[in-house]
Amino acid sequence: VQLVESGGGLVQPGGSLTLSCAASGFTVSSYAMSWYRQAPGKERELVASITSTGGSIFYADFVKGRFTISRDSAKNTVYLQMNSLKPEDTAVYYCKRVRNAYWGPGTQVTVSS
């Protein structure tokens, strides 16, 4: 099982980024998947999650209306579309397969002017 995040970078406040989490060794559509983030000096926190069926999606209050989690079964990839980014969204973003708690290495997102 392997998860690899990509798509992070430096963006100005109000900008957008799309993070990708490419999975191997399993099928993302068969498992609940989540995005977490960890800012310097803070604990890792849940950002969004999607059930295996896609029938239930959760967003943390601080990203509701701005972020969207989705997945592409053909590409075996989970995405996090991030709009209206704020400086407080600066963090390392991690992808996680909920069952067995497999994590990717993370991708840095920095929101700054």
BELPE-V757851 format. One line per field, one symbol per residue. phi: phi as a letter, one per 40 degrees, with the letter a starting at -180 (. if undefined). burial: # if it has 24 or more other ideal C-beta (glycine too) atoms within 12 Angstrom, else .. A space follows every 50 residues. Layout:
phi=???
burial=???
This chain:
phi=.abbcahcicacdgcbabcbbcbagabcccbcbbbbaacdgbccbcbaab cccgcbbbbcdcbdgbbbcaabcccfbbbbcbbfcbdcccacbbbacdcg fcbccgbcbbbac
burial=..######..#.....#######....#..#######.#.....###### ......#.....#..######....#######..##..##########.. .###.######..
